[in-house]
Amino acid sequence: MAYQENYRESIGAAAEPLPRVRTITPRDLVDALKQGLDDFVAMPTHALFIGLIYPIAGLAIGLAVSGLNLLWLFYPLATGFALVGPVAAVGLYELSRRREQGLDTSWGHAFDLLQADSFRSIAALGLVLLALFAIWIAVAQTIYWAYFGYAAPESIDGFARQVLDTEAGHRMILIGNAVGFLFALIAFVISVVAFPLLIDRRIGAAAAAATSIKAVLHNPLTMALWGLIVAVALLLGSLPFFVGLAVVVPVLGHATWHLYRKVVVPDLAPREVQPAAPQAERYAADFPSVLFTGWRKRP
């Protein structure tokens, strides 16, 4: 009986109409960026803490690719990493939501979503983006093999000449960027407001992605401009050595939350706030067992 009730509830939720979306203009994008910057200034330590994931990961990608002599994958990895950007920014959305409501915005609250009811939906949509990222890397590898075979480049200079000074290299750049754009477009359309919606409202992953698609179709030119702004900002933030992403990513993350507020009408019930977990005593002698058994709660 319980199974049948849960099944009927899930069917009923799926049949509910999607949230309404508003028409926005480029002025709204500018306002969202200003609000995102304001959030970043108000929460610099917390935003930088999360944003540093990007430059660290970028450097790790570069070192790994160079060490494994997989130079042809450096560009696809660096650009494709933006496909999973919305997943890495969920903590930033949560901090903006808390600041908007006048709640505590210490960085630890960025991980409150791990205990939220919507975590499974967030994880499900995140897995979709991770799958897109993996497929993009496999396709990029195939494109390189199609033009230059399976032999690894002998050096960085040789690889640069191979790509930039040959007709095959020019074709590979053209085809690779065109295919990469399609992957980026798919990721952008299904996630531009989906994660903030999952954080803010009671909705499933599929419905959140559908709402994101609906928002893009309702504002095609403005959303295209937003995608261009994000792409240019990430490109500039990647120079030099991805360090600028420590600022660009938090600002864009906070701005995306405010963009969501401007686009999606809050038709659905808000996400229930989880009660604060009881504090626990932490002792050095408990390490590393606490990683597996948890902290001891205070009496």
Residue frames as qw, qx, qy, qz and C-alpha x, y, z in Angstrom:
[[0.000, 0.885, 0.466, 0.000, 0.00, 0.00, 0.00],
 [0.311, -0.785, 0.103, 0.526, 2.81, 2.38, 0.91],
 [0.408, -0.112, 0.599, 0.680, 4.43, 1.68, -2.44],
 [0.202, 0.616, 0.666, 0.369, 1.19, 2.43, -4.28],
 [0.141, -0.927, -0.268, 0.220, 0.73, 5.68, -2.37],
 [0.371, -0.596, 0.326, 0.632, 4.29, 6.78, -3.17],
 [0.375, 0.172, 0.694, 0.590, 3.74, 5.83, -6.78],
 [0.099, 0.805, 0.559, 0.173, 0.53, 7.88, -7.00],
 [0.256, -0.873, -0.045, 0.413, 2.27, 10.84, -5.35],
 [0.403, -0.346, 0.498, 0.685, 5.13, 10.68, -7.85],
 [0.277, 0.445, 0.699, 0.486, 2.70, 10.51, -10.76],
 [0.051, -0.905, -0.418, 0.060, 0.76, 13.45, -9.39],
 [0.333, -0.734, 0.169, 0.567, 3.94, 15.49, -8.97],
 [0.397, -0.061, 0.626, 0.669, 4.98, 14.67, -12.51],
 [0.183, 0.631, 0.672, 0.341, 1.62, 15.82, -13.83],
 [0.157, -0.830, -0.256, 0.469, 1.84, 19.22, -12.15],
 [0.490, 0.836, 0.076, 0.236, 2.51, 22.14, -14.51],
 [0.664, 0.080, -0.160, 0.726, 5.99, 23.56, -14.64],
 [0.212, -0.665, -0.245, 0.673, 6.72, 26.87, -12.94],
 [0.412, 0.877, 0.236, 0.074, 5.97, 29.92, -15.04],
 [0.609, -0.123, 0.119, 0.775, 8.82, 31.92, -16.53],
 [0.084, 0.881, 0.168, -0.434, 9.10, 35.64, -17.11],
 [0.629, 0.661, 0.091, 0.399, 10.46, 37.62, -20.04],
 [0.517, -0.687, 0.050, 0.509, 13.79, 39.23, -19.19],
 [0.459, 0.880, -0.046, 0.116, 16.00, 41.76, -20.97],
 [0.676, 0.342, -0.325, 0.566, 19.76, 42.44, -21.13],
 [0.168, -0.662, 0.267, -0.679, 19.23, 44.99, -18.37],
 [0.862, -0.428, 0.057, -0.266, 18.20, 42.12, -16.10],
 [0.903, 0.136, -0.208, 0.350, 21.46, 40.37, -16.89],
 [0.281, 0.565, -0.303, 0.714, 23.42, 43.45, -15.88],
 [0.525, -0.590, 0.189, -0.584, 21.42, 43.67, -12.67],
 [0.974, -0.206, -0.086, -0.034, 22.02, 39.99, -11.92],
 [0.721, 0.312, -0.284, 0.549, 25.76, 40.48, -12.39],
 [0.051, -0.622, 0.279, -0.730, 25.71, 43.48, -10.05],
 [0.764, -0.478, 0.118, -0.418, 23.87, 41.48, -7.41],
 [0.964, 0.024, -0.184, 0.189, 26.26, 38.57, -7.89],
 [0.464, 0.469, -0.332, 0.674, 29.21, 40.88, -7.38],
 [0.381, -0.611, 0.218, -0.659, 27.52, 42.31, -4.29],
 [0.941, -0.303, -0.026, -0.149, 27.14, 38.78, -2.88],
 [0.831, 0.239, -0.255, 0.433, 30.78, 38.08, -3.62],
 [0.146, 0.580, -0.318, 0.736, 31.91, 41.23, -1.83],
 [0.616, -0.527, 0.170, -0.561, 29.68, 40.43, 1.13],
 [0.926, -0.253, 0.269, -0.074, 30.91, 36.81, 1.32],
 [0.422, 0.749, -0.503, -0.089, 34.45, 36.90, -0.15],
 [0.230, -0.462, 0.844, -0.143, 36.06, 34.29, 2.09],
 [0.689, 0.132, 0.662, -0.264, 33.30, 31.76, 1.61],
 [0.714, 0.658, 0.033, -0.237, 33.01, 32.33, -2.14],
 [0.262, 0.731, -0.628, -0.050, 36.74, 32.09, -2.66],
 [0.474, -0.310, 0.805, -0.179, 36.86, 28.89, -0.63],
 [0.756, 0.344, 0.539, -0.143, 34.48, 27.23, -3.06],
 [0.548, 0.813, -0.092, -0.175, 35.75, 29.05, -6.16],
 [0.117, -0.702, 0.690, 0.129, 39.31, 27.86, -5.61],
 [0.785, 0.073, 0.614, -0.036, 38.11, 24.40, -6.62],
 [0.688, 0.713, 0.129, -0.046, 38.26, 25.60, -10.22],
 [0.248, 0.845, -0.474, 0.019, 41.85, 26.89, -10.43],
 [0.463, -0.447, 0.761, -0.083, 43.12, 23.93, -8.42],
 [0.793, 0.263, 0.545, -0.070, 41.26, 21.49, -10.67],
 [0.576, 0.811, -0.069, -0.072, 42.44, 23.37, -13.76],
 [0.000, -0.762, 0.647, -0.018, 46.07, 23.15, -12.72],
 [0.627, -0.195, 0.748, -0.100, 45.62, 19.48, -11.86],
 [0.792, 0.524, 0.297, -0.101, 44.18, 18.84, -15.31],
 [0.401, 0.857, -0.323, -0.024, 47.11, 20.60, -16.96],
 [0.229, -0.615, 0.751, -0.074, 49.70, 18.72, -14.93],
 [0.739, 0.028, 0.658, -0.138, 47.99, 15.37, -15.46],
 [0.743, 0.650, 0.131, -0.092, 47.68, 15.86, -19.20],
 [0.255, 0.833, -0.491, 0.016, 51.30, 16.97, -19.56],
 [0.393, -0.485, 0.771, -0.122, 52.59, 14.11, -17.44],
 [0.727, 0.160, 0.661, -0.097, 50.62, 11.51, -19.35],
 [0.149, -0.209, 0.620, 0.742, 51.56, 12.97, -22.75],
 [0.203, 0.598, 0.770, 0.094, 47.93, 13.62, -23.56],
 [0.129, -0.263, 0.020, 0.956, 48.44, 17.15, -24.78],
 [0.161, -0.232, -0.605, -0.744, 45.58, 16.94, -27.26],
 [0.381, -0.587, -0.712, -0.056, 43.15, 16.54, -24.37],
 [0.279, -0.238, -0.365, 0.856, 44.22, 19.68, -22.48],
 [0.197, -0.037, -0.178, -0.963, 41.94, 22.03, -24.41],
 [0.536, -0.331, -0.632, -0.452, 38.90, 19.70, -24.37],
 [0.522, -0.380, -0.663, 0.378, 39.36, 19.13, -20.63],
 [0.178, -0.174, -0.241, 0.938, 39.80, 22.81, -19.85],
 [0.322, -0.070, -0.259, -0.908, 36.81, 23.94, -21.90],
 [0.579, -0.271, -0.703, -0.312, 34.66, 20.92, -21.09],
 [0.306, -0.172, -0.704, 0.618, 35.16, 21.48, -17.40],
 [0.241, 0.003, 0.095, -0.966, 32.64, 24.32, -17.73],
 [0.536, -0.203, -0.661, -0.484, 30.01, 21.67, -18.51],
 [0.592, -0.407, -0.668, 0.195, 29.99, 20.65, -14.86],
 [0.146, 0.272, -0.249, 0.918, 30.31, 24.22, -13.59],
 [0.527, -0.457, -0.150, -0.700, 26.68, 24.43, -12.44],
 [0.836, -0.315, -0.447, 0.051, 27.27, 21.41, -10.19],
 [0.575, 0.001, -0.374, 0.727, 30.30, 23.01, -8.54],
 [0.025, -0.313, 0.056, -0.948, 28.32, 26.22, -7.99],
 [0.505, -0.549, -0.610, -0.269, 25.42, 24.75, -6.02],
 [0.521, -0.427, -0.455, 0.582, 27.05, 25.87, -2.76],
 [0.138, -0.020, 0.052, 0.989, 27.18, 29.42, -4.08],
 [0.348, -0.424, -0.520, -0.655, 23.49, 29.32, -4.93],
 [0.583, -0.536, -0.598, 0.122, 22.74, 28.19, -1.40],
 [0.401, -0.291, -0.269, 0.826, 24.79, 31.02, 0.12],
 [0.075, -0.157, -0.255, -0.951, 22.98, 33.58, -2.04],
 [0.484, -0.494, -0.616, -0.377, 19.64, 32.09, -1.01],
 [0.561, -0.495, -0.517, 0.416, 20.57, 32.33, 2.66],
 [0.247, -0.142, -0.080, 0.955, 21.81, 35.90, 2.34],
 [0.218, -0.328, -0.465, -0.793, 18.60, 36.83, 0.54],
 [0.594, -0.557, -0.534, -0.229, 16.60, 35.50, 3.49],
 [0.232, -0.787, 0.302, -0.485, 18.82, 37.12, 6.11],
 [0.951, -0.308, -0.028, 0.006, 20.23, 33.79, 7.35],
 [0.511, -0.665, 0.462, 0.289, 23.75, 32.93, 8.43],
 [0.732, 0.658, -0.156, -0.086, 26.07, 32.75, 5.40],
 [0.379, -0.641, 0.658, 0.111, 29.16, 31.11, 6.90],
 [0.377, 0.444, -0.701, -0.412, 30.81, 28.80, 4.37],
 [0.183, -0.056, 0.966, -0.171, 29.75, 25.64, 6.16],
 [0.549, 0.424, 0.466, -0.549, 26.16, 26.27, 5.07],
 [0.418, 0.509, -0.513, -0.550, 27.22, 25.78, 1.46],
 [0.252, 0.154, -0.951, -0.095, 27.15, 22.07, 2.22],
 [0.480, 0.071, 0.564, -0.668, 23.72, 22.02, 3.88],
 [0.698, 0.307, -0.283, -0.581, 22.38, 20.63, 0.61],
 [0.292, 0.254, -0.922, 0.007, 24.01, 17.28, 1.40],
 [0.068, 0.192, 0.879, -0.431, 21.21, 16.74, 3.91],
 [0.422, 0.261, 0.045, -0.867, 18.41, 18.41, 1.95],
 [0.708, 0.300, 0.592, -0.241, 15.47, 16.54, 0.47],
 [0.613, 0.758, -0.039, -0.220, 16.45, 17.85, -2.95],
 [0.283, -0.652, 0.652, 0.264, 19.97, 16.41, -2.81],
 [0.633, 0.107, 0.749, 0.168, 19.03, 13.33, -4.85],
 [0.520, 0.788, 0.328, 0.009, 17.56, 15.45, -7.63],
 [0.019, 0.924, -0.336, -0.181, 20.61, 17.72, -7.59],
 [0.460, -0.415, 0.752, 0.222, 22.89, 14.68, -7.76],
 [0.669, 0.390, 0.628, 0.080, 20.83, 13.15, -10.58],
 [0.425, 0.901, 0.083, -0.010, 21.07, 16.26, -12.74],
 [0.202, -0.816, 0.512, 0.174, 24.73, 16.56, -11.83],
 [0.639, -0.120, 0.733, 0.202, 25.32, 13.04, -13.11],
 [0.618, 0.689, 0.374, 0.055, 23.72, 14.02, -16.41],
 [0.179, 0.955, -0.232, -0.046, 26.22, 16.87, -16.79],
 [0.442, -0.570, 0.677, 0.149, 29.10, 14.59, -15.78],
 [0.728, 0.242, 0.627, 0.140, 27.98, 12.12, -18.44],
 [0.470, 0.876, 0.109, 0.023, 27.96, 14.94, -21.02],
 [0.141, -0.865, 0.470, 0.104, 31.47, 15.86, -19.93],
 [0.615, -0.265, 0.726, 0.156, 32.68, 12.27, -20.31],
 [0.688, 0.530, 0.484, 0.109, 31.06, 11.92, -23.74],
 [0.261, 0.958, -0.102, -0.057, 32.62, 15.21, -24.86],
 [0.318, -0.691, 0.627, 0.170, 36.11, 14.02, -23.87],
 [0.676, 0.055, 0.717, 0.161, 35.59, 10.74, -25.73],
 [0.563, 0.763, 0.313, 0.050, 34.37, 12.60, -28.83],
 [0.041, 0.942, -0.309, -0.120, 37.30, 15.04, -28.66],
 [0.515, -0.426, 0.716, 0.200, 39.70, 12.10, -28.46],
 [0.681, 0.368, 0.618, 0.134, 38.05, 10.51, -31.49],
 [0.384, 0.920, 0.069, -0.049, 38.28, 13.76, -33.48],
 [0.174, -0.805, 0.535, 0.187, 42.01, 14.00, -32.76],
 [0.603, -0.141, 0.763, 0.185, 42.59, 10.39, -33.80],
 [0.638, 0.631, 0.441, -0.009, 40.62, 10.97, -37.00],
 [0.342, 0.933, -0.112, 0.010, 43.04, 13.71, -38.10],
 [0.064, 0.789, -0.598, 0.127, 46.39, 12.70, -36.58],
 [0.743, 0.120, -0.657, 0.026, 46.16, 8.99, -35.78],
 [0.797, -0.557, -0.235, -0.021, 47.04, 7.30, -32.52],
 [0.679, 0.145, -0.274, 0.665, 50.65, 8.43, -32.20],
 [0.363, -0.836, -0.265, 0.316, 51.28, 10.79, -29.28],
 [0.311, 0.912, -0.123, 0.239, 52.99, 14.13, -30.04],
 [0.764, 0.110, -0.348, 0.531, 56.72, 14.16, -29.28],
 [0.320, -0.156, -0.321, 0.878, 56.75, 17.60, -27.65],
 [0.116, 0.729, 0.457, -0.496, 54.61, 20.63, -26.88],
 [0.074, 0.583, -0.333, -0.737, 56.21, 22.59, -29.73],
 [0.011, -0.044, 0.884, 0.465, 55.64, 19.75, -32.14],
 [0.094, 0.540, 0.825, -0.137, 52.04, 19.45, -31.08],
 [0.102, 0.726, 0.184, -0.655, 51.49, 23.21, -31.48],
 [0.089, 0.423, -0.574, -0.696, 52.93, 23.17, -35.01],
 [0.067, 0.166, 0.959, 0.221, 50.89, 20.10, -35.85],
 [0.093, 0.661, 0.698, -0.260, 47.65, 21.79, -34.83],
 [0.059, 0.819, 0.131, -0.555, 48.29, 25.40, -35.87],
 [0.025, 0.618, -0.507, -0.600, 50.39, 25.03, -39.03],
 [0.112, 0.003, 0.927, 0.359, 48.67, 22.20, -40.90],
 [0.455, -0.129, -0.392, -0.789, 45.42, 21.95, -42.80],
 [0.579, -0.285, -0.763, -0.030, 44.42, 18.91, -40.77],
 [0.291, -0.234, -0.562, 0.738, 44.99, 20.90, -37.60],
 [0.211, 0.027, -0.034, -0.976, 42.81, 23.75, -38.84],
 [0.575, -0.199, -0.594, -0.527, 40.02, 21.33, -39.69],
 [0.518, -0.268, -0.756, 0.298, 40.32, 19.65, -36.31],
 [0.082, -0.151, -0.369, 0.913, 40.03, 23.03, -34.55],
 [0.392, -0.049, -0.262, -0.881, 36.95, 23.93, -36.60],
 [0.646, -0.217, -0.667, -0.301, 35.18, 20.59, -36.12],
 [0.465, -0.182, -0.708, 0.499, 36.21, 20.27, -32.47],
 [0.038, 0.092, 0.297, -0.950, 34.96, 23.70, -31.52],
 [0.508, -0.107, -0.375, -0.768, 31.69, 23.18, -33.39],
 [0.657, -0.239, -0.712, -0.060, 31.04, 19.88, -31.61],
 [0.348, -0.148, -0.593, 0.711, 32.12, 21.34, -28.29],
 [0.231, -0.071, 0.026, -0.970, 29.68, 24.20, -28.77],
 [0.632, -0.233, -0.538, -0.506, 26.83, 21.71, -29.17],
 [0.596, -0.250, -0.693, 0.319, 27.75, 20.00, -25.90],
 [0.158, -0.083, -0.363, 0.915, 28.02, 23.35, -24.13],
 [0.385, -0.167, -0.248, -0.873, 24.65, 24.41, -25.55],
 [0.662, -0.301, -0.654, -0.208, 22.95, 21.25, -24.27],
 [0.498, -0.235, -0.603, 0.577, 24.47, 21.65, -20.81],
 [0.005, 0.010, -0.146, 0.989, 23.54, 25.32, -20.68],
 [0.468, -0.240, -0.401, -0.750, 19.94, 24.84, -21.79],
 [0.702, -0.352, -0.606, -0.125, 19.12, 22.09, -19.29],
 [0.635, -0.340, -0.474, 0.506, 20.91, 23.62, -16.30],
 [0.206, 0.460, -0.040, 0.862, 20.95, 27.43, -16.54],
 [0.397, -0.442, 0.226, -0.772, 18.25, 27.80, -13.88],
 [0.798, -0.174, -0.541, -0.201, 17.69, 24.14, -12.96],
 [0.576, -0.046, -0.628, 0.521, 20.04, 23.89, -9.99],
 [0.077, -0.135, 0.324, -0.933, 18.88, 27.12, -8.31],
 [0.656, -0.203, -0.256, -0.681, 15.30, 25.90, -8.81],
 [0.769, -0.133, -0.623, 0.057, 16.11, 22.55, -7.18],
 [0.351, 0.034, -0.554, 0.754, 17.68, 24.36, -4.25],
 [0.193, -0.088, 0.171, -0.962, 14.79, 26.77, -3.82],
 [0.690, 0.005, -0.022, -0.723, 11.66, 24.76, -4.59],
 [0.613, -0.066, 0.772, -0.153, 10.20, 21.28, -4.22],
 [0.706, 0.580, -0.157, -0.375, 10.63, 19.89, -7.72],
 [0.911, -0.068, 0.359, 0.193, 12.25, 16.89, -9.40],
 [0.401, -0.411, 0.487, 0.658, 15.35, 16.86, -11.59],
 [0.329, 0.348, 0.717, 0.507, 13.44, 16.24, -14.84],
 [0.028, 0.883, 0.466, 0.039, 10.96, 19.03, -14.13],
 [0.307, -0.800, 0.103, 0.506, 13.77, 21.42, -13.17],
 [0.385, -0.161, 0.606, 0.677, 15.60, 20.68, -16.43],
 [0.212, 0.593, 0.691, 0.354, 12.34, 21.13, -18.36],
 [0.114, -0.929, -0.268, 0.227, 11.79, 24.49, -16.65],
 [0.371, -0.570, 0.346, 0.646, 15.30, 25.52, -17.63],
 [0.322, 0.193, 0.708, 0.598, 14.59, 24.62, -21.25],
 [0.050, 0.806, 0.583, 0.088, 11.31, 26.53, -21.01],
 [0.243, -0.848, -0.043, 0.469, 13.14, 29.62, -19.70],
 [0.354, -0.312, 0.530, 0.704, 15.65, 29.51, -22.57],
 [0.222, 0.422, 0.743, 0.469, 12.95, 29.07, -25.22],
 [0.060, -0.879, -0.464, 0.088, 10.99, 31.95, -23.70],
 [0.109, -0.944, 0.164, 0.265, 14.06, 34.24, -23.72],
 [0.908, 0.238, 0.139, 0.315, 16.27, 32.92, -26.55],
 [0.437, 0.728, -0.120, 0.514, 18.24, 36.08, -27.33],
 [0.340, -0.805, 0.300, -0.382, 18.70, 37.20, -23.72],
 [0.890, -0.347, 0.295, 0.006, 19.72, 33.71, -22.61],
 [0.826, 0.407, 0.027, 0.389, 22.12, 33.46, -25.56],
 [0.139, 0.823, -0.239, 0.497, 23.68, 36.72, -24.39],
 [0.647, -0.648, 0.326, -0.236, 23.97, 35.32, -20.89],
 [0.965, -0.004, 0.182, 0.189, 25.69, 32.22, -22.23],
 [0.587, 0.640, -0.093, 0.487, 28.12, 34.43, -24.15],
 [0.219, -0.832, 0.291, -0.419, 28.84, 36.46, -21.01],
 [0.850, -0.428, 0.300, -0.066, 29.54, 33.29, -19.05],
 [0.907, 0.260, 0.100, 0.316, 31.80, 31.87, -21.79],
 [0.367, 0.755, -0.174, 0.515, 33.82, 35.07, -22.14],
 [0.440, -0.768, 0.305, -0.352, 34.13, 35.48, -18.37],
 [0.930, -0.257, 0.256, 0.063, 35.36, 31.90, -17.95],
 [0.778, 0.470, 0.001, 0.416, 37.84, 32.37, -20.78],
 [0.107, 0.807, -0.254, 0.522, 39.25, 35.55, -19.25],
 [0.656, -0.636, 0.296, -0.280, 39.27, 33.95, -15.81],
 [0.983, 0.004, 0.084, 0.163, 41.32, 31.06, -17.14],
 [0.618, 0.518, -0.128, 0.578, 44.20, 33.41, -17.94],
 [0.449, 0.487, -0.748, -0.036, 46.72, 32.96, -16.56],
 [0.281, 0.127, -0.923, 0.232, 46.69, 29.38, -15.27],
 [0.444, -0.499, -0.707, -0.232, 43.02, 29.45, -14.21],
 [0.279, -0.161, -0.536, 0.780, 43.75, 31.74, -11.24],
 [0.224, -0.077, -0.054, -0.970, 41.11, 34.29, -12.27],
 [0.525, -0.311, -0.696, -0.380, 38.42, 31.64, -11.92],
 [0.351, -0.274, -0.700, 0.559, 38.70, 32.04, -8.15],
 [0.126, 0.319, 0.229, -0.911, 36.84, 35.34, -8.63],
 [0.368, 0.091, -0.508, -0.773, 34.93, 34.75, -11.87],
 [0.385, -0.205, -0.889, -0.141, 33.25, 31.52, -10.79],
 [0.128, -0.416, -0.696, 0.571, 31.85, 32.83, -7.48],
 [0.196, 0.331, 0.011, -0.923, 30.56, 36.03, -9.10],
 [0.417, 0.047, -0.651, -0.633, 28.90, 34.06, -11.91],
 [0.298, -0.245, -0.915, 0.120, 27.50, 31.56, -9.42],
 [0.006, 0.441, 0.529, -0.725, 25.89, 34.22, -7.28],
 [0.272, 0.295, -0.238, -0.884, 24.68, 36.08, -10.39],
 [0.318, -0.083, -0.856, -0.398, 23.05, 32.89, -11.68],
 [0.114, -0.413, -0.810, 0.401, 21.00, 32.69, -8.51],
 [0.142, 0.510, 0.219, -0.820, 19.71, 36.23, -9.06],
 [0.275, 0.179, -0.613, -0.719, 19.08, 35.44, -12.74],
 [0.208, -0.262, -0.941, -0.050, 16.95, 32.50, -11.63],
 [0.005, 0.497, 0.584, -0.641, 14.97, 34.82, -9.37],
 [0.224, 0.433, -0.146, -0.861, 14.26, 37.12, -12.31],
 [0.310, 0.145, -0.754, -0.560, 13.26, 34.35, -14.72],
 [0.365, -0.239, -0.897, -0.073, 11.30, 31.74, -12.76],
 [0.480, -0.487, -0.014, -0.730, 8.04, 32.60, -10.99],
 [0.031, -0.215, 0.878, -0.426, 7.94, 30.98, -7.51],
 [0.682, -0.147, -0.331, -0.635, 4.81, 28.91, -8.19],
 [0.765, -0.102, -0.635, 0.040, 5.90, 25.80, -6.31],
 [0.677, -0.732, -0.074, -0.030, 6.22, 25.21, -2.58],
 [0.101, 0.825, -0.525, 0.180, 9.59, 26.26, -1.16],
 [0.681, 0.152, -0.682, 0.219, 12.16, 23.70, -0.11],
 [0.694, -0.694, -0.169, -0.094, 11.81, 22.76, 3.52],
 [0.091, 0.762, -0.531, 0.359, 14.64, 24.03, 5.69],
 [0.793, -0.082, -0.581, 0.164, 16.45, 21.20, 7.41],
 [0.558, -0.827, 0.014, -0.071, 16.88, 21.57, 11.19],
 [0.176, 0.775, -0.575, 0.195, 20.42, 22.32, 12.25],
 [0.845, -0.017, -0.517, 0.134, 22.34, 19.21, 13.19],
 [0.622, -0.782, 0.021, 0.039, 23.49, 19.08, 16.84],
 [0.203, 0.814, -0.527, 0.135, 27.06, 20.15, 17.36],
 [0.971, -0.109, -0.184, 0.106, 29.58, 17.49, 18.17],
 [0.474, -0.775, 0.372, 0.192, 32.78, 17.27, 20.15],
 [0.780, 0.574, -0.221, 0.114, 35.88, 16.89, 18.01],
 [0.614, -0.674, 0.388, 0.133, 39.02, 15.32, 19.40],
 [0.291, 0.684, -0.629, -0.229, 42.33, 14.70, 17.67],
 [0.307, -0.259, 0.910, -0.097, 42.41, 11.20, 19.11],
 [0.691, 0.367, 0.508, -0.360, 39.24, 10.34, 17.22],
 [0.537, 0.693, -0.317, -0.362, 40.92, 10.79, 13.82],
 [0.239, 0.080, -0.495, -0.832, 40.59, 8.99, 11.42],
 [0.040, 0.281, 0.954, -0.099, 37.82, 6.85, 12.92],
 [0.248, 0.543, 0.391, -0.700, 35.40, 9.79, 12.85],
 [0.243, 0.326, -0.535, -0.740, 35.51, 9.70, 9.07],
 [0.357, -0.070, -0.878, -0.313, 33.57, 6.47, 9.24],
 [0.278, -0.420, -0.820, 0.273, 31.64, 6.60, 12.54],
 [0.112, -0.800, -0.309, -0.501, 30.75, 10.29, 12.77],
 [0.057, 0.449, -0.446, 0.772, 31.23, 12.81, 15.56],
 [0.297, -0.364, -0.813, 0.344, 30.10, 12.09, 19.07],
 [0.181, -0.715, -0.328, -0.591, 27.07, 14.19, 19.85],
 [0.022, -0.311, 0.511, -0.801, 26.97, 16.34, 22.90],
 [0.143, -0.365, -0.892, 0.223, 24.69, 15.01, 25.64]]
